[in-house]
Each structure stands twice: as C-alpha cells, then as structure tokens.
Amino acid sequence: MTKKKINGYEPKKRNSNKRRRKSIVIISAEGKNKTEKLYLSKFSNDTYNIKFAPGNTTDPENMIKTLIEAYRDNGLNTKYGDLAYCLVDADCDSRKNDQLAGATNLANKHNIELIVSAPCFEIWYLCHFNYSTKRYKSNEDVIKELRQYIPGYQKSCDSLYKELLAKIKIAISNAKKLEKHNLEIGNRPHTVEFSPSTEVYKVIEKIISN
C-alpha cells in the first residue's frame, strides 16, 4: 500500500520491525553563532539525538522556515518524540519586536518552539554563575561580563559543555527566576523588553529529563 502524503510531503519508509532508538531534537540557531551548536550538540544522549537545521540566516521568520523544511526532509514526526526548536537572540533594538512576533506566530502554526534569549544566548551561560536582573545595553556587554567568569570566552568555544555541566541545575533555576521576574514587572515574552532572560532552559530541561 502506498503511503499517503502528509502536508505535501511523502514520509520516508521506516522498517516496521526496527523502532528508532532515539528521538531527534532538531535545532535552528542563528547562522553567525557557532557557540550554540558546539555547546548543544554535546547534549545528545540515550534518548535524544541533537541535529541542526542548515543555513546561515539570522532572520527569525526565515530561520523558522528553514527549520520546517529540515524537519520534513529528515522525516521527523512528533509521534516518535521528535522535537524542533528555533533559537533566536532578541538583541537590544525594539525594531526586532515585529520579527519576533512574526516568528512566534509561524512557529506556533508548525509545532515548533521558539526559544528566545534577551538580549543574547550568553545570558544562559551567565545563569550558571549568578542570578541578576541587570539590563544590558548590547550583546557585547553580556559577553564582557561573561568573561569575568569564563576568561577568554569566544563564540567558537568548544569546552563550555564540560565546564558548565556541574552547574546546570543552577542555570535552569536562575533562568526560571529571570522569566518570573520579567512577568511580574509586566514585560511581554518574546520581546526585546523581556530582558535579561533566556528560554534555553526549556530545551535543556527537556533533553536531560530523560
């Protein structure tokens, strides 16, 4: 019997006698940032295999579109426990709010979770060391502070997984506290103003929970 196409995509054939051992977590990260891929790839485990969508775009909506294509091209499906995350930096320019809103709507339509860090991914790293509601004027200011804890930090660092793993529970707790703080003072999620904050904890918590 011929398999039916789903949303115009014909699923790849699976061996019915061999169930896939691992679920796939496919992630889209901003093209200019190598650090997210180097760090997150280390979280592959017995339950999840971490993969990344191709492309070098930094526009949130185009990142979502690339992730949708990668999800379908890899024959992924939620019934196998497969997950899709799009990691975006809010930055510090309020003009990005329109892009974030468009990306959020598009992600919700396609069962993709938009993961926003404000102003940037490095807030997640800082959460491993302390809890602070300090507002930053730029991404560079965040990195400058991070270097107080990780001297010589660069976007291509490949040792952060090992360096930070012991503090992972602290980071998750601090990220949740930042989220709660922003909500309590009336900031709206997935905006430049929802800062400092990072939703990266949602990805990590999901992966390590199994």
Stockholm file with secondary structure:
# STOCKHOLM 1.0

chainA/1-210         MTKKKINGYEPKKRNSNKRRRKSIVIISAEGKNKTEKLYLSKFSNDTYNIKFAPGNTTDPENMIKTLIEAYRDNGLNTKYGDLAYCLVDADCDSRKNDQLAGATNLANKHNIELIVSAPCFEIWYLCHFNYSTKRYKSNEDVIKELRQYIPGYQKSCDSLYKELLAKIKIAISNAKKLEKHNLEIGNRPHTVEFSPSTEVYKVIEKIISN
#=GR chainA/1-210 SS CCCCCBTTBCCCCCCTTSCCSSEEEEEEECTTCCHHHHHHGGGCCSSEEEEECCCCCCCHHHHHHHHHHHHHHTTCCGGGTCEEEEEEECCSCGGGHHHHHHHHHHHHHTTCEEEEEESCTHHHHHTTTCCCCCCCSSHHHHHHHHTTTSTTCCTTCSCHHHHHGGGHHHHHHHHHHHHHHHHHTTCCSSSTTSCSEECHHHHHHHHHTC
#=GC SS_cons         CCCCCBTTBCCCCCCTTSCCSSEEEEEEECTTCCHHHHHHGGGCCSSEEEEECCCCCCCHHHHHHHHHHHHHHTTCCGGGTCEEEEEEECCSCGGGHHHHHHHHHHHHHTTCEEEEEESCTHHHHHTTTCCCCCCCSSHHHHHHHHTTTSTTCCTTCSCHHHHHGGGHHHHHHHHHHHHHHHHHTTCCSSSTTSCSEECHHHHHHHHHTC
//
